[in-house]
Amino acid sequence: MIAAATIDARPRAAAVTNRPLLTADLAAVAANTRDLAAHAPGAALMAVVKADGFGHGAVDVARTALAAGATRLGVTSVDEALALRAAGIAAPILSWLNPVDADFGAAVAAGIDLAVASRPHLEAVAAAGAGPARVHLHLDTGMARDGAPPAEWAQLCGAARLAEQRGQLRVDGVMGHLACADVPADRANATGRTRFAWGVEVARSSGLRPAHRHLAATAATLTDPRTHHTLVRIGAGLFGIDPSRTVRLRPALTLTAPLVGVRRVRAGTPVGYGHAWTAPAATHLGLLPLGYADGLPRAASGRAEVLVRGRRRRLVGLLSMDQAVVDLGDDAVAPGEVATLFGPGDDGEPTAAEWAAWAGTIEHEIVTGIGPRVARESVAVLRSVR
């Protein structure tokens, strides 16, 4: 377990003002962790920090969530899990998406739990030879992607029991995932709950005694206590994203960039590739040094806004690979002044949810898509949600 009782807010990169900057508010992550834990008082909380902590920094987020009440961590790959161990994080970690030839030996030696969704995966983990592996059997509860199909479940459970008896592994959990938890009334959720209950009973009838049963991610944790079981997996919710739109969580990410150029143009001046926008009147145009290579969705062209000098300004023309143009109107804003592309919304700036709406996607894609050219820092300054 993490030893520190306070948030580790050491920056991953020095704060800068002369280039785009992505700031993760660890106090918001801590507050969201506590809020979500309160929605599932009978279950332990797994903080899911895959994809570099949804773009917020996996190590900092992991330490923060553990200090705020999470008891274990979840990631996709073995490599993600090993990176957390290399950072000195000793809490239980589950890795649930790996090819059959992943380095399961290194994972078992590092004390990483492994999800198993097929006989070949089970056999590969059992043969890792680094001591008894802790595994979570993964059942497909209605998504037809990861997880063992129901027709193969009994055979997988039986094989896992034999491997337990040989001392090769221990089945520590059974897991599933709901396809439509963001729509609580969807009938697919009832099907998923029923299938998961059946899967647990099959496992037990095979002689397995898993200590952990987990089906709920953020949306189900917030809306359906029947899915909580012994453990809930919280990913998006840590960062202020509620797919069910039922509560107000605290957005934890802010993206800013300086204006690297400002020019005055006449009415009728076309802007950018394809001249997709033409100035209807004389105006000032500001240039931001980031574009779709940095994670700004090109599909948001013509709709996205940023905050400059306390006012929202429209991005005009097509978003380019490295550049975005903002219409500053009559304000002679100086180069070097900072635009806020998205944040928690406290000062009127756009949010990641708005960018998602402008691009026709989800918040998860916005926050995980910011590219490596953008500098990162971590802070711990919780701001209220309006």
Beta strands, then each sheet from edge to edge (+ up, - down):
strand 1: 21-25
strand 2: 44-48
strand 3: 72-75
strand 4: 93-95
strand 5: 113-116
strand 6: 133-138
strand 7: 169-175
strand 8: 212-214
strand 9: 231-234
strand 10: 253-258
strand 11: 261-265
strand 12: 270-271
strand 13: 277-278
strand 14: 283-288
strand 15: 305-308
strand 16: 311-316
strand 17: 324-329
strand 18: 338-342
strand 19: 375-379
sheet 1: 11+ 14- 17+ 16- 15+ 18- 10+ 1- 19-
sheet 2: 8+ 7+ 6+ 5+ 4+ 3+ 2+ 9+
sheet 3: 12+ 13-
end
